[in-house]
């Protein structure tokens, strides 16, 4: 029996995310990458870049992000090639990011605290200090995205973890002391970002070992 062929219905291409949808960390990273390229190419001044980056990390919806790059190449409706927000490791850092923002002020994270998979540190004429020497790592890979505009971001880690970095200093300093732990199960901290007339540093703190701190914690808990 011959069956009449039904015309195939065209499939509508997926459009851009609705403007009212909540922005994700990946959405903010994508916009921040476009702005970073723009200031490096001279399309934005340092002041313009600082103002827009501040708005990026304050944005709640996709509709608030897109206008920040509409006047820049490959922004708006044009598709931009996806690039990994990490210089090392995978995107296996699920969960909400912790944001440390210092605008004409200071922000500090130190002591015994549980580190999440991702932390965003932004300094504008301010200082951010992240001390991981007494921190509790809930996962092996921890990514810190650091941005410094006329400010500083300082990161301290134990001596026996792995520390890696990928970033740029534009009339500023971006310095990560690379470490490779001999323990294959040791935490890995990856610092990505850039500085504009500022400073981003990630270094081990002498004498601080994560194994010693874990033993102290077990003793404190009575194990």
Secondary structure, DSSP 8 states (H G I E B T S, - for coil): ------------------TTSB--HHHHHHHHHHHHHHHHTTSS-HHHHHHHHHHHHH--BHHHHHGGGTTSTT-TTS------S-SSS-S---S--EEEEEESSEEEE-SS-EE-SEEEEEEESSEEEEE-TT-EESSSEEEEEEEEESSEEEEEE-TTSEEEEEEEEESSEEEE--B--SSTTS-EEEEEEEEESSEEEEEE-TT--HHHHHHHHHHHHT-
